[in-house]
């Protein structure tokens, strides 16, 4: 083997190309390695950014999901604003904010909450006068405007963000946010998130309006129903007025006779007791009439009710009418009948309706049996008459409002109102009838309406 020395130039010349080739290959390898490292570095940076963007996207999705469940379920304006502010602060810093929605009648912007300061109200008025609000609602796009009254320099910059509330592609209001976030820091992504919040708020505002309108309609319906029941009660009292007057007239005649005898000095102590008894009888009739005739409450408050006693009180008002029409009245009241939880005033209206209907079904006299009992956690009240009966083809219609077989004498509301009252007690009313043989109305009332409705 040849030794590599200075005295051997031939060998050096022979190896020189190989050495140069090796050096060149090494440089290519180093460059390729550097290039590979650079590519890997960029790929790592890209994956890092992607992971960060992916995490931000997940956070946004979670934010929107939370928004949908919280704002959409809020039914009053203060709750909507509270949730909106909390979620907005997760996107940008908030100095103050409020939502201004168009009034359905005046078309003017009205603030949703009174929690914001007067400064926002002045700003919104200025933007209305300048036509900025019209632009935002027409274009349905968010804008950021400087707060020229408070932005003195770049270090104390403040801005207003105007975000339209869009519902079914129509601008119904604006979300005004006062923030100290710099204008250059607002991205399309931030404005998009604020738009999503505003649009969900628009849905919540409509839900709240619909809910409040439903509550108002429900209250009006309660009042109307109470008025209808009161009218039916007064109509029944009017129909029974002759009998009630007779019930009062009898003891009055007795009183008058005994007073005349007392003036003659005959058996004074004994007659005083008789007078006292007759006065109490008149007072009792009057008291029961007043109790029944008093205004029906709009609400349906429940309390313990003795059904037997409620029926007996009504009997005072109808007894003469039944005698006058040659109708035998038989009571079969269960002495062990449990107390139910209900509304006595409303239930007495049902019982009176049943009695009047039975009387009208027996124009030539007959018999009415009122029977009470209990089974399966319910109180059962039956009104069994020997009247004309109900034809099969109209049996399903008798509970419909304004349906009547009495012609001009009936309103067609008695049975309809009765079924409504019974159902409000969680119960049901049924009828069994055969033409020419009579009818049986069966009222089923749960002892505990709440338990029965579960």
C-alpha positions in Angstrom: 0.0 0.0 0.0 1.2 3.4 -1.0 1.9 5.9 1.8 0.3 9.3 1.5 3.3 11.7 1.8 4.5 14.8 0.3 7.1 12.9 -1.6 4.3 11.0 -3.5 2.5 13.6 -5.7 1.2 10.9 -8.1 -0.9 9.3 -5.3 -2.3 12.7 -4.2 -3.3 13.5 -7.8 -4.9 10.1 -8.1 -7.0 10.5 -4.9 -8.0 14.1 -5.4 -11.1 13.5 -7.6 -12.4 11.1 -5.1 -11.9 13.5 -2.2 -13.6 16.3 -4.2 -16.5 13.9 -5.0 -16.8 13.0 -1.3 -16.8 16.6 -0.2 -19.4 17.5 -2.9 -21.6 14.5 -1.8 -21.3 15.6 1.8 -22.4 19.1 1.0 -25.5 17.8 -0.9 -26.3 15.6 2.0 -26.0 18.4 4.5 -28.3 20.6 2.3 -30.8 17.9 1.9 -30.8 17.3 5.6 -31.2 21.0 6.3 -34.1 21.1 3.8 -35.7 18.1 5.5 -35.4 19.7 8.9 -36.9 22.9 7.5 -39.9 21.0 6.1 -40.4 19.1 9.3 -40.2 22.4 11.2 -42.9 24.0 9.0 -45.0 20.9 9.3 -44.7 21.0 13.1 -45.7 24.7 13.2 -48.6 23.9 10.8 -49.9 21.1 13.1 -49.5 23.4 16.1 -51.5 26.1 14.5 -54.1 23.5 13.3 -54.4 22.1 16.8 -54.8 25.6 18.2 -57.4 26.5 15.5 -59.2 23.1 16.1 -59.3 23.9 19.9 -60.6 27.4 19.2 -63.3 25.9 16.9 -64.3 23.4 19.6 -64.5 26.2 22.2 -66.7 28.2 19.8 -69.0 25.2 19.2 -69.3 24.7 22.9 -70.0 28.4 23.3 -72.8 28.3 20.7 -74.2 25.2 22.2 -74.3 26.9 25.6 -75.9 29.9 24.0 -78.6 27.9 22.4 -79.6 26.2 25.7 -79.3 29.3 27.9 -80.5 32.2 25.9 -83.2 30.2 24.0 -84.7 29.0 27.3 -84.8 32.4 28.9 -88.4 33.7 29.0 -87.9 37.2 30.4 -85.8 40.0 29.1 -83.5 40.4 32.1 -82.5 36.7 31.9 -81.8 37.1 28.2 -79.5 40.1 28.8 -77.8 38.4 31.7 -76.9 35.4 29.6 -76.0 37.5 26.6 -73.5 39.7 28.6 -71.9 36.6 30.1 -71.3 35.0 26.7 -70.2 38.3 25.1 -67.5 38.7 27.7 -66.0 35.4 26.6 -65.4 37.0 23.2 -64.6 40.7 23.9 -64.3 42.9 27.0 -67.5 44.7 27.8 -67.9 48.1 29.4 -71.6 48.2 28.9 -74.2 46.8 26.5 -77.9 46.5 25.8 -80.3 45.2 23.2 -82.7 47.6 21.4 -85.6 46.0 19.6 -88.2 47.4 17.2 -91.6 47.8 18.8 -94.3 45.9 16.9 -96.7 48.9 16.7 -94.6 52.1 16.8 -91.6 50.6 15.0 -89.3 52.5 17.4 -86.3 51.0 19.1 -86.9 50.2 22.7 -84.2 48.9 25.1 -84.7 45.4 26.4 -83.3 46.0 29.8 -82.9 49.0 32.2 -79.6 47.7 33.5 -77.4 49.7 31.1 -76.4 53.4 31.6 -77.8 56.5 30.0 -74.8 56.9 27.8 -75.8 53.9 25.6 -79.3 55.4 25.1 -77.8 58.7 24.0 -75.5 56.9 21.6 -78.3 54.8 20.1 -80.4 58.0 19.5 -77.4 59.6 17.7 -76.9 56.5 15.5 -80.7 56.6 14.7 -80.5 60.2 13.7 -77.4 59.7 11.6 -79.0 56.7 9.8 -76.4 54.3 11.0 -79.1 52.0 12.6 -81.0 51.9 9.3 -77.8 50.9 7.5 -77.0 48.1 10.0 -80.6 46.7 9.8 -80.8 47.0 6.0 -77.4 45.5 5.3 -77.6 43.0 8.2 -73.9 43.4 9.0 -72.0 44.3 12.1 -69.9 47.4 12.3 -67.3 48.8 14.8 -67.4 52.6 15.4 -65.0 54.6 17.6 -66.2 56.2 20.8 -65.1 59.7 19.9 -66.1 61.1 23.3 -63.7 58.8 25.3 -61.0 57.7 22.9 -58.3 60.3 23.6 -55.3 58.3 22.3 -54.3 54.9 21.0 -53.7 53.6 24.6 -57.3 54.5 25.8 -59.2 53.5 22.6 -62.8 52.7 23.1 -65.3 51.5 20.5 -69.0 50.7 19.9 -70.0 47.5 18.2 -73.4 47.5 16.4 -74.7 44.0 15.7 -78.0 43.5 14.0 -80.6 41.1 15.4 -81.9 39.1 12.4 -85.0 36.9 12.6 -86.3 35.2 9.4 -84.0 37.4 7.3 -85.4 40.6 8.8 -83.6 43.0 11.2 -85.7 43.4 14.3 -83.2 45.3 16.5 -79.5 45.9 17.3 -77.1 44.7 20.0 -75.0 47.7 21.1 -71.7 46.9 22.9 -69.3 49.4 24.4 -65.8 48.0 24.6 -62.2 49.0 25.1 -61.0 46.4 22.5 -59.0 48.2 19.8 -60.6 48.4 16.4 -57.7 46.8 14.6 -58.1 43.7 16.9 -61.6 42.9 15.6 -61.5 39.9 13.2 -64.2 38.5 11.0 -64.4 35.6 13.4 -65.2 37.8 16.4 -67.9 39.7 14.5 -69.3 36.3 13.3 -69.6 35.1 16.9 -71.2 38.3 18.0 -73.7 37.9 15.1 -74.5 34.4 16.2 -75.2 35.7 19.8 -77.4 38.5 18.5 -79.4 36.2 16.2 -80.0 33.7 19.0 -81.1 36.7 21.1 -83.6 37.6 18.4 -85.1 34.1 18.7 -85.2 34.4 22.5 -86.9 37.8 22.3 -89.6 36.4 20.0 -90.0 33.4 22.3 -90.4 35.8 25.3 -93.0 37.9 23.4 -94.9 34.8 22.4 -94.8 33.4 26.0 -96.0 36.7 27.5 -98.8 36.9 24.8 -99.8 33.4 25.7 -99.9 34.3 29.5 -102.0 37.3 28.7 -104.4 35.3 26.6 -104.6 32.6 29.3 -105.5 35.3 31.9 -108.1 36.7 29.6 -109.5 33.2 29.0 -109.7 32.6 32.7 -111.6 35.9 33.1 -113.9 35.0 30.2 -114.6 31.5 31.6 -115.3 32.9 35.1 -117.7 35.4 33.5 -119.5 32.6 31.6 -119.8 30.5 34.7 -121.1 33.5 36.7 -123.6 34.3 34.0 -124.8 30.6 34.1 -125.1 30.8 37.9 -127.2 34.0 37.7 -129.3 32.5 35.0 -129.9 29.5 37.2 -130.7 31.7 40.2 -133.2 33.6 38.0 -134.8 30.4 36.9 -135.1 29.3 40.6 -136.2 32.8 41.8 -139.9 31.9 42.1 -139.1 28.8 44.2 -136.6 30.7 46.4 -139.2 33.5 46.9 -141.7 30.9 48.0 -139.2 29.3 50.4 -138.8 32.7 52.0 -142.5 33.6 51.8 -143.6 30.6 53.9 -141.7 31.4 57.0 -142.6 35.1 56.5 -146.3 34.2 56.6 -145.7 32.1 59.7 -143.8 35.0 61.3 -146.5 37.4 60.5 -149.2 35.2 62.1 -147.3 34.6 65.2 -146.3 38.3 65.6 -150.0 39.2 65.4 -150.8 36.6 68.1 -147.9 37.9 70.2 -149.4 41.4 70.0 -152.5 39.9 71.7 -150.2 38.5 74.4 -150.9 34.8 73.7 -148.2 32.2 74.8 -145.4 34.8 74.4 -142.3 32.6 75.4 -143.3 29.7 73.1 -144.0 32.0 70.2 -140.7 33.8 70.6 -138.9 30.5 69.9 -141.1 29.9 66.8 -140.3 33.4 65.5 -136.6 32.8 66.2 -136.7 29.5 64.3 -138.4 31.0 61.2 -136.0 34.0 61.1 -133.1 31.6 61.2 -134.6 29.6 58.3 -134.9 32.8 56.2 -131.4 33.8 57.1 -130.1 30.3 56.1 -131.9 30.5 52.7 -130.6 34.0 52.1 -127.1 33.1 53.2 -126.9 30.1 50.9 -128.3 32.1 48.0 -125.7 34.8 48.6 -122.9 32.3 48.8 -123.9 30.6 45.6 -124.5 33.9 43.7 -121.2 35.6 44.7 -118.7 36.3 42.0 -116.8 33.3 40.7 -113.1 33.6 41.4 -110.9 33.9 38.3 -108.4 31.4 39.7 -109.1 27.8 40.6 -108.0 27.6 44.2 -108.5 24.2 45.8 -109.4 23.4 49.4 -111.0 20.5 51.3 -114.6 20.0 50.1 -117.4 18.0 51.7 -119.4 16.9 48.6 -122.4 15.8 50.6 -122.7 19.2 52.3 -122.2 21.0 49.0 -125.1 19.1 47.5 -127.3 19.8 50.6 -126.7 23.5 50.4 -127.8 23.6 46.8 -130.9 21.6 47.7 -132.2 24.6 49.6 -132.3 26.6 46.3 -134.1 23.9 44.2 -136.4 22.0 46.6 -139.5 24.1 46.0 -139.1 23.9 42.2 -139.0 20.1 42.4 -142.1 20.1 44.6 -143.9 22.5 42.2 -143.2 20.3 39.2 -144.2 17.1 41.1 -140.7 15.7 41.1 -139.7 13.5 44.0 -136.2 14.3 45.3 -134.3 11.4 46.9 -130.9 11.7 48.5 -128.6 8.7 49.0 -125.5 10.3 50.4 -122.8 8.1 51.7 -122.1 9.2 55.3 -118.6 7.9 55.1 -117.8 9.8 51.9 -114.2 11.1 52.0 -113.5 14.8 51.7 -112.0 15.8 48.3 -109.6 18.5 47.4 -111.4 20.9 45.0 -113.3 24.2 44.6 -116.7 24.2 46.3 -118.1 27.2 44.4 -117.4 25.7 41.0 -118.6 22.2 42.0 -121.9 23.6 43.3 -122.4 25.1 39.9 -122.0 21.6 38.4 -124.5 20.1 40.9 -127.1 22.8 40.2 -126.7 22.4 36.4 -127.4 18.6 36.9 -130.5 19.3 39.0 -131.9 21.9 36.6 -131.3 19.6 33.6 -133.0 16.8 35.4 -136.0 19.0 36.3 -136.4 20.1 32.7 -136.2 16.5 31.5 -139.3 15.6 33.6 -142.0 18.2 32.5 -144.7 15.8 33.8 -143.1 15.0 37.1 -140.9 12.1 38.1 -138.1 11.2 40.4 -134.5 12.4 40.8 -132.1 10.3 42.9 -128.8 12.0 44.0 -126.3 9.3 45.1 -122.8 9.7 46.4 -120.1 7.0 47.0 -116.4 6.4 46.6 -114.2 3.8 44.8 -110.6 3.6 43.5 -109.6 6.9 45.1 -112.5 8.8 43.5 -115.7 10.3 44.8 -118.7 9.3 42.6 -121.8 11.5 42.3 -124.8 10.2 40.3 -127.9 12.2 39.2 -130.5 9.6 38.2 -133.7 10.9 36.7 -136.8 9.3 35.2 -137.1 11.9 32.4 -137.5 11.7 28.6 -134.0 10.5 28.1 -131.4 11.5 25.5 -131.5 10.2 21.8 -128.4 8.3 20.9 -127.6 10.5 17.9 -127.2 13.6 20.1 -125.6 12.0 23.2 -122.1 13.0 22.1 -123.2 16.6 21.4 -124.8 17.5 24.7 -121.4 18.6 26.2 -120.6 20.9 23.3 -120.9 24.7 23.9 -124.2 26.3 22.8 -125.8 22.9 22.0 -129.2 22.8 23.6 -132.4 20.8 23.3 -134.4 23.4 25.3 -134.9 25.9 22.4 -135.1 29.5 23.5 -135.2 28.4 27.2 -131.6 27.1 27.2 -128.1 28.7 26.6 -126.4 25.4 25.8 -123.6 26.2 28.3 -124.7 24.3 31.3 -123.2 20.9 30.4 -120.2 22.4 28.6 -119.3 24.4 31.7 -119.9 21.5 33.9 -117.5 19.2 32.0 -114.9 21.9 32.0 -115.1 22.3 35.8 -115.0 18.6 36.4 -112.0 18.2 34.2 -110.3 21.1 36.0 -110.6 18.9 39.1 -108.9 16.0 37.2 -112.2 14.2 36.9 -114.7 13.2 34.2 -118.4 13.4 33.6 -120.3 10.6 31.8 -123.9 10.0 30.8 -126.0 6.9 30.4 -129.5 7.4 28.9 -132.4 5.6 27.2 -135.2 7.5 25.5 -138.4 7.3 27.5 -136.7 5.8 30.6 -134.4 8.6 31.9 -130.8 9.5 32.2 -127.9 9.0 34.7 -125.2 11.6 34.8 -122.1 10.3 36.6 -119.5 12.7 38.0 -116.1 11.2 38.9 -113.9 13.4 41.1 -110.5 12.3 42.3 -109.9 12.7 46.1 -106.5 14.1 45.3 -106.4 15.8 41.8 -102.6 16.1 41.7 -102.1 12.4 42.4 -104.7 11.5 39.9 -103.1 13.6 37.2 -99.6 11.9 37.5 
